[in-house]
Amino acid sequence: MREIRVIGDPVLRTPAEPVTDFDRELRRLIEEMFQAMYAVDGVGLAGPQVGVSRRLFVYDVNNRKGHVINPVLTVDDPEEIVDEEGCLSVPDRQTGRPIYAPVARASGVTVEGLDRLQRPVRVRARGTLARCFQHECEHLDGKLYVDRLPRNDARKIMLRA
């Protein structure tokens, strides 16, 4: 089982490198990422969160499950929706559960990339799935959801993490 990295680990703040090898190891990594995500009741997980600085993520949101390699995110509907958001890499020190905070995200996005067999992937998303895609793509750029929060709110979360 892959260990989920938590805030403070440098891999979470380092922009991930593109995936170039589409081999058996990549397929194994994707399966292990799903296992790690399901083990903690997550809905999305990016490569850096399991210590792999590569541009890929897995997701399972509202019966839509998949993975995207080398994703490119485009905002289709910039109207921002504020909703509670947490992160497996920002757990409460005492409970181990993600710390939630209200985060504004675009209401509609499209993500394009490749699947594990190098086939094109294109997924349009709204609502929770759009939020997930934005969250995971930010992980690939070395960013965390707390970076979107007002300084005082981020500080409160950091004291608990």
C-alpha positions in Angstrom: 0.0 0.0 0.0 1.4 3.4 -1.0 1.7 5.9 1.8 -0.1 9.2 1.4 2.4 12.1 1.8 1.3 14.9 4.2 1.9 18.6 4.2 5.6 19.3 5.0 6.8 16.7 2.5 8.7 18.6 -0.3 7.2 16.4 -3.0 3.9 18.1 -2.4 5.4 21.5 -3.2 7.4 20.5 -6.3 5.8 20.7 -9.7 5.5 17.2 -11.1 7.3 16.0 -14.3 5.4 14.7 -17.3 4.9 10.9 -17.6 7.0 9.6 -20.4 7.0 5.8 -19.8 3.7 4.0 -20.4 4.7 0.7 -19.1 3.8 -2.1 -16.6 5.1 0.0 -13.7 2.8 2.9 -14.6 -0.2 0.6 -14.7 0.8 -0.8 -11.3 1.2 2.7 -9.9 -2.3 3.6 -11.1 -3.8 0.6 -9.4 -1.9 1.3 -6.2 -3.1 4.9 -6.2 -6.7 3.7 -6.4 -6.1 1.3 -3.5 -4.5 4.1 -1.4 -7.3 6.5 -2.2 -10.1 4.0 -1.4 -8.3 3.0 1.9 -8.9 6.5 3.2 -12.3 7.2 1.5 -10.8 9.7 -0.9 -12.3 10.8 -4.2 -9.1 11.8 -6.0 -5.4 11.3 -5.6 -2.4 12.8 -7.5 1.0 11.3 -8.1 2.9 13.6 -5.7 0.5 12.6 -2.9 2.0 9.1 -3.0 5.6 10.4 -3.4 5.7 10.1 -7.2 6.5 13.4 -8.9 4.7 12.6 -12.1 1.7 14.3 -13.8 -1.1 11.9 -13.2 -4.1 11.5 -11.0 -6.9 9.0 -10.3 -10.5 9.9 -9.3 -13.8 8.3 -8.4 -16.6 10.9 -8.0 -20.3 10.2 -8.2 -19.9 6.9 -10.1 -17.4 8.5 -12.6 -14.1 6.7 -12.2 -10.8 7.1 -14.1 -7.3 8.4 -14.4 -5.7 11.1 -16.4 -2.0 11.2 -17.3 -0.3 14.5 -18.3 -3.6 16.4 -17.8 -4.3 19.8 -19.2 -7.2 21.6 -17.5 -9.4 24.2 -19.2 -12.0 26.3 -17.4 -15.3 26.1 -19.3 -17.4 28.0 -16.8 -15.5 30.5 -14.6 -18.4 31.2 -12.3 -17.0 30.3 -8.9 -18.8 28.1 -6.5 -17.7 28.0 -2.9 -17.9 24.6 -1.2 -16.2 22.6 1.6 -13.0 21.0 0.4 -10.4 18.9 2.2 -7.3 17.0 1.2 -5.8 13.7 2.1 -2.4 15.3 2.3 -3.7 17.9 4.9 -4.9 15.7 7.7 -5.8 16.8 11.3 -2.9 15.7 13.5 -5.2 14.2 16.1 -7.9 12.5 14.0 -6.0 11.8 10.8 -9.0 12.9 8.8 -8.8 15.7 6.2 -9.4 19.3 7.4 -12.2 21.0 5.5 -12.6 24.6 4.6 -14.7 26.6 2.1 -12.8 26.9 -1.2 -13.9 28.8 -4.4 -13.5 26.8 -7.6 -14.7 27.2 -11.2 -18.0 25.5 -11.8 -17.1 23.8 -15.1 -13.9 22.4 -16.5 -12.6 20.1 -19.1 -9.5 17.9 -18.5 -7.6 16.4 -21.4 -4.7 14.0 -21.3 -3.9 10.3 -21.8 -4.9 7.0 -20.3 -2.5 4.3 -19.3 -2.5 2.9 -22.9 -1.7 6.3 -24.3 -5.2 6.8 -25.6 -6.6 10.4 -25.5 -8.9 11.2 -22.6 -11.2 14.2 -22.5 -13.7 14.7 -19.6 -16.0 17.6 -19.2 -17.0 18.1 -15.6 -19.2 20.3 -13.4 -19.9 20.3 -9.7 -17.9 17.9 -7.5 -16.0 16.3 -10.3 -14.9 19.7 -11.6 -13.7 20.6 -8.1 -11.8 17.3 -7.9 -10.1 17.9 -11.3 -9.0 21.4 -10.3 -7.8 20.2 -6.9 -5.7 17.3 -8.4 -4.3 19.4 -11.2 -3.1 21.9 -8.6 -1.3 19.1 -6.8 0.6 18.5 -10.0 1.8 22.1 -9.9 3.0 21.9 -6.3 0.0 23.6 -4.8 -2.4 22.7 -2.0 -6.0 23.9 -1.4 -4.8 25.8 1.6 -3.0 28.1 -0.8 -6.4 29.4 -2.0 -7.6 30.3 1.5 -7.3 33.7 3.3 -4.0 33.8 5.2 -5.7 33.5 8.7 -7.8 30.5 7.6 -4.8 28.8 6.2 -2.8 29.4 9.3 -5.6 27.9 11.5 -5.5 24.7 9.3 -1.7 24.5 9.4 -1.8 24.6 13.2 -4.1 21.5 13.2 -2.2 19.7 10.5 
